[in-house]
Amino acid sequence: MPTIHVMGSPHTYDLTAPTNSSEVLVFIHGWLLSRNYWQPLIEQLAIEHQCLAYDLRGFGDSQPCQSEAGYSLQAYAQDLGELLDRLGVETAWLVGHSLGGSVALWGADLLPDRVKGVICVNAGGGIYLKEQFERFRNAGRQIVRLRPGWLTQVPWLDRLFGRASVVKTLDHTWARQRLIDFVAADTKAALGSLLDSTTEAEVHLLPQVVARLKQPVYFIAGSQDPIMEPKYVQHLASFHHLFGCCGDNVLEIADCGHMAMVEQPGEVADRIRLILKGEGHEGEV
């Protein structure tokens, strides 16, 4: 479990062996999650591409902010840039889940010469619905502040986390991991990333970021995602030039909820291969 200091904070990461491809796939997890959820996907893709998965500052095994950097999407994108510098990653495709998808989009905007493309998984948005967002923010505050450590000792709670926002109940390993990450997330990071990314101004900025990206941007949606419904994925995707008239840059997976990379890792891996092949990149598919 290697660590590296980024913006003064120790970041934990996993990096697979180099391959014949010059491009590294960089995986960015979502809110209250960690790098662990990418492993089923990485196991399938690491033969073709070197893969980097890391814990965002304040989540998983990475430490919280030791400076005034903050927890905005832009701040996390800056972390990403320094991480790639420190690890010597010159060319990357970013794969981001949920909140991590937004970080990936900002990362592509910040690093146009280094990031060759973005694949957002269960990520979308760009529409600010005042009442819904206020309820979501208030609920998020309560959830984050009321997380006693003993929650991980409650046997039945694993089952609850295994059913949340997915179509088919997750294997106990992933249910347990979701509970562990939920409890372990740093309070300031959890609140900061939630509140900074859901302001009206920030929500309206995201489509602008997508619209100005020159790199290819694709979106993988779960047909039954209750958190990021396909219509919201389509909305954000529509601001990119690859959308065309019919959502050409959106790939929907049937019978899939909000955790596509662990619900249907094989299907997600196939979609990523198709995307990379379609863009003319290296590697066996």
N, C-alpha and C positions, 0 to 999 in steps of 0.2 A: 504494500500500500504506500507508494511513493508520495511525497509532498513537495511542494515548491512554493516559495513566497511570491505572492502577486499583490501589488499595492500594499505591501506590508502585512498581508494576512496569509498564513499557511493554507494552501489549497491541495486537496487530495485528488489524485487522478489515476487513471489506468490507461496505458498506452501499449497497443499491440505491436508486433514486429513489423518492420517495413515490408512492402510488397513491390511488385513491378510497377504499380501505379504511383505516379508522382503526387497524387492528391490524397490528403488525409481526410477521413470523415470525422468530424468533431460533433459529439453528441452533448446536448444541453438539456438538462432535466427541468421539470416544472415545479410549481410552488409546493412546498412541504414534502418534496420528494428528494431523490438523490441519484447519483450516477448508476446505482445498482440495476435499475430497471432496464438499462440498455443492454445488459449482458446477453440475453437471449438473441438479440438482434446482432450484436457484435460477433457472437459465435458463428453466425452464418455469413457475415460480410468480411471478416478479418482475413480470409484467404485471398480476397480480391483487393482489399484496401487496408492500409494501416488505419486503425481506429483509436480515437482519443475520447474518453469520457471523463468528466471532472465534476466535482461538487461545487456548486455556486457558493460564494462567500456567505457563511452563516447557515449552510444546510449540509446535511450528510456529515462527512468527516472534515469538512473545511471550516476553518475558524471564522468568527464574525469580524466585522470591520475594525481595524486598529487605527484608522485615520478618519478624516471627515469626508471620505469618498461617497458615502451614502449608499442607498439600495435602489436607485432608479434603474430603469432599463438601460439608459445610457451609461450609467456607472458600471453595470454588469458587462456591457459591451466593451468598455475600456479594460476591465479585468481580462476579458477574453483576448483582447489584443496583446496585452502584456504576457499572458500565458503562452500564446503562440510564439511570441518573441523568445521567451525564456526556453521553450522546448524546441526551438528551431523549425517550426512548422511554416513553410513558405507558401504552400498552396493548399487550400481547404474547401471542402463543402461542409456547411453547417446544417445539422439536423436537430431541430429544437421541438420539444414537447410542451404544449400549452404555454405557460409563461415563458418557457425556454424558447419557444418559437418567436416570441416578440423580441427576446434578447438576440436571437440569431438574425432577425431582420435588421435590428440596430447595428449588430456586428458587421453585417454586409455593407451597410451604409458607411460605417466608420472605416472599414478596411476594403475598399473596392478593388484594389490590386491584388489582395491576398485571398479574399473569399471569392470563389468561382461560382458559387450557387448556394441556394438555401432550400431546404426541405422542411416544411412545418408540419408537425404531427399533432392532430387534435388542437390546432391553433387557428384563430381567426379573430373576428371582432371589427372594431372601427366604428361601431354604432353606440352612441351614449344614450342609454335609457335611464333617466334620472332616478326614478323610484326604484327600479330594479338594482341599480348600482349602489344606491344608498343602503338598501336592505343587505346586499352582498357585503358591503364594506363593514356594516355594523355587525353582521353575523361573523365575519372574519375576525374582527376585533375580539369578540367574545370567545371564539374558538381558540385563538392564539393565547389569550390571557388566562384561560382556564384549562391548562394542560398539566395536571400534576404528574410527576414522574411515575407514580404507582399505576398509571393507566396500563403500562405494558404488562402488569401482573394480573390483569383482569382477563380470565380465559375466554369468555364469550366475545370480547371486543375484537379479537382477530377476525371472527366471522363477519362482523359488521363492516370492517375495513375491506374485507374480501368481496363484499357485495356492492360497495359504494361506487356509483357512476360507471358500472360495467354491465355488459349484457349477461355474461355467464360468470358465476362466482369464481374468483381467482383461486389458484392453488394456495394452500396454507402458507407456503414460503413467501409469496408476494403479499398476502394479507398481513402477515407478521411484519414484513419489511415496511409496509405503509404505516403501520402503527408505530414502529420504532422511529421512522423518519418524522412522523407527525409530532411525536413527543420531543425528539432531539433538536429540532430546528430552533435556532437562536431567536428569541422573542423580537429583538430589534430588527433582525433581518426579515423575519416573517411578516411583521407589521409594515416595515418600510417598503418591502417589495410589493406587498398587496396595495397599500394606500397610494404609493407613488405611481403605480401602473394603472390605476383605475380612476384617476381624476378625469374630468371632462376634457381638459386640455391634452392630457396624455393619450386618451382614447382617440381623439381626433387627429393626433399627430401620426399615429401608426399608418393609416392609409396614405398619408403624404410620403412616409418613408418607403412604402411598397411602390408607390407610383414613380419615385425617382431612381429606384434600383435598376441598373443596367444588366446585372447578372440574372440568370434564370432563377425563378422562384416557383416552387411547387408546394401544394398543400395536400396532405393525406387526411381525410376526414372519416370518422366513424359514423355509420348510418344512423346509429341510435345513441349518439353521444348526448347526454343530457346537460352537460356543462357547456360545450362548444358545439351547438347544433350545426348541421351542415349548411344551413342558410347563412349563418354568420361566417362560416369558413368561405363560402362562395362570395360573400360581400367583400371581405378583405382581399381575396384573390382577384376580384374584378378590377382592382386598381393597378394590377401589373399588366404589362404589355402582352404577356403570354396567354392571358385569359381568353382573348379572342371574343367571339360572340356567345360561346356555349360553355365556358369554364374549362378550357383545354388544359389548364394547369392545376385542376382539382381532381384527385383520385379518391373515390369513396370506397370504403370497405364495408361490406354487408355484415350484419349481425355483430357490430363492434361498437363499444362504448368509448369512454374517455381515456382508456389505458391501452391503446392499440399495440404498443410495443411489447406488452406482456400478454394481452388477450390473443393477438394473432401475429406473433413475431415473424412467422414464415411468410405471411401475406405482405406484411410491411417490408420485409427484406426484398421480396420480389418486386414490389412497387419502386423501391429505391434503385434496384438494378435497372429496371425499365427507364427510369428517369435518367440515370447516368449514361445508359446506352444511347438514349435518345439525344442526349447532349453531346454525344461523340467522345466520351471519356474512356480511359483505359480500363483494362481488367476483363476477365472472363465473366460472362453473364449467362 
